[in-house]
Amino acid sequence: MSIDFLNDERFSDINPFPNKIWLSSPTMHGDEQNWVDDAIRTNWVSTVGANINEVETECARKIGRNYSVALSSGTAALHLGIRLCGQKLYGRPRPGHGTLEGHRAFASDMTFDATVNPIAYEGGEAVFIDTEYDTWNMDPDALEKAFELYPDVKLVVLAHLYGTPGKIDRIRQICDRHGALIVEDAAESFGASFAGVQTGKKGDVSVISFNGNKIITGSSGGMLLTDSKEDAFLVRKWSTQSRENAKWYQHEELGYNYRMSNIIAGVVRGQLPYLEEHIRAKKAIYDRYREGLSDLPVRMNPFDEKNSVPNYWLSCMLIDKEAMCQQERGDKEAKYSSEPGRSCPTEILEALDAFNAEGRPIWKPMHMQPIYRDHLFVTKDGLYKSGSCMVDAGADIFERGLCLPSDNKMTVYQQERIIDIIHRCFR
């Protein structure tokens, strides 16, 4: 079904926003330009310079790690983190081979595919672990079940979704019992904490992202964090094509062109002092949605209010099952039937788009993606059997959830109008 929302009687008195309301766009302050100009003025525009040194120091300090390595993207950091752990577990690979070849790794299921693709880069097979409703992150009970089924697995790749920390303490305990290493994907959760500890602290290696839509951005870029001087040295070496300490270009192992540029680092350097300000703005957006939507049959993305402090990167909502109108999704298209008193993510997203506001579906779980449908998937009840009637948590959240406009430059008035549009979808 396709609705002309601009002429629908529920919305006929509303005009589109004159300027796009974004899901989450960069928020610049002016300091960024100063550090970029400094890099250009001093001619340090490549992959070394004061900006890189400063952001590595500041990110390590903020998260509480000993070392950090500035890289070209969060995905590059994930790749080298997974490669590093694979080499620790299984030894140095032959040229042209990955460190995980012949091995499995447990991974978050409901996440962006950048979290799990590097497992395949390294020749491994991802086994996806179901999501919990408490935090929308990896379910520790499902992880326990996965280790029962596959005790030989020694690597876990965990993501903190939408800025909300997963239950990292319990997951760390489970992994320690089984001798498994953790790659902690804190790309979306920079500045968030669990039990007073920053996300990115508990992994054997950890990753943050400075992609254009993140809470702190460099337009691109990422960071790998570790407490090991030797690991930081090795990752930095790999990220610069694995050049050996020789007078000529000497290469003894596979390398990559993954280092962050000093110009990108200048943008990040100018952003870092505003992290807490951005978090406060994002929290205010989340709180206004929670209050403004409290009379609807919906819930905001949850977090452990006793132990967890999110960075509120994206505000998301989940529609109650009984309030869902009929919705069908294929691999690339979705259909729905509008019903009085009910709605669905597809209808709300189309309504927001009609009025020039950007929302987005929840991450489609990895076990539902065509590229990974033949991979193993474990819930707390055991191994998922293809074609069974089991409805896993990740699939359910994907079906009923959506990401709301969460741009911290959005005004209170603009957000109130978005809340009004959502209300009208349920009329």
C-alpha positions, 0 to 999 in steps of 0.5 A: 500500500502507498499513501499520499500522506500530504493529502491524507485527512489525518495529515492534511493540515501539516506542511513538510519541513522546509529543511530536511530533519536528519536521522543524525548528521554531523554537528560542527563547532568551528574548532574542527576548521582550526585543526584542519587548517593547522594541518594544511598550514604545517604541511602535515596532511598525510598519515602522521602529525600532531592531530593524529597523536592528540586524538589517539591520546585523548580517546585512550584517556577517555575510554581508559585504555593504554593505547589507541591507533587511529585508522581510516574507518571503524570497519578497518579497526574491526578488521585489524582487531579481528585479525589480531585476535585471530593471530593470537588464537591460531597463529600467523597465517600464510600469505593470502590467508586469513587468521580465522580460516577453518574457525568460527566466531560468535557475533552479535546478530542485530547490528550493521554488517560492518561488525561481522564482515571482517570475520569473513575477511579473515576467512572465518565463519560467523555464528550469530547470537540472538538479541535480548529485549533488555538492551537490544544487544547480544543475549548472554543466555544465548551466548552461554548456549552457543558455548555449550553447542560449540565449545571450540569457539574462542572469539566473540565479536560484540556490538553495543547497539544505538549507543546502549551498552550491552551486558558486557560484564556478564559476557566478559565472564562467560568468555573468560570461562571459555578462554575466548577473546572479545572484539568490542564494537563500540562504534555507536557507543562512544561516551556510554558506560556500563557499571561506571566503565566506558564501553570500549574498555572491556574488550581484548581489543575495542573499536570506535567509529568517527563516521559522518553520522556518529556522535563524534565525527571526522567525516570518516575514521575509526580507532582501535584500542588496547592495553597492550603496547605490542598489539598497538605496535602491530596494528599500526604496522599492519595499517601502513602496509606492514613496512619493516624497519629497513632503508628500503620498502621491506615487507614480511607480512600482509599489510593494509592502507588503513591509517587515518590522515592528519586532516581527518584527525583534525576534524576529530580533534575539534569534535572531542571537547564536545562529546559530553555536550552532544550526549546531553543533547541526544539524551534530551531528544530521547527524553522528549520522545519518551514523554511525547509518545507515552500515550501510544502503544510504543516503547523506546529502545531500552537500557539497564537504568541501574547500571547503564548510561547510554550516549543516546546516539539514536532514539528508537521505538518499538510498537506493541504487538497488538498495535501493529497493522499488517506489514510484510517485508521482502528482501528489498520492498515492504507492504502494509495495510493502514488500520485505524488505531494501529500502525507499523514501522513502514507506515511511520517511516513513509509518513516521516519521509513525506514531511521531509524527516529521516527515520530508518528501520532497525538493523536487519539481523544478520541471520536474515541477510541473504549473504549470511542465511546459511550461517548458524544462529543460536538463541537462548533456546538452542540452535535455530532451525531454518523454517521453524516457527521460532520467532527470535528476538532480533527478528521481532525487534526488526519487525516492530521497531524503527529509528526516529530522527535523532539529530541534535540540531533538531529544535524542540518545535521540530521534534514536537511536530515529528511526535505529532506525525507519529501520533497521527499514524495511529489514528 
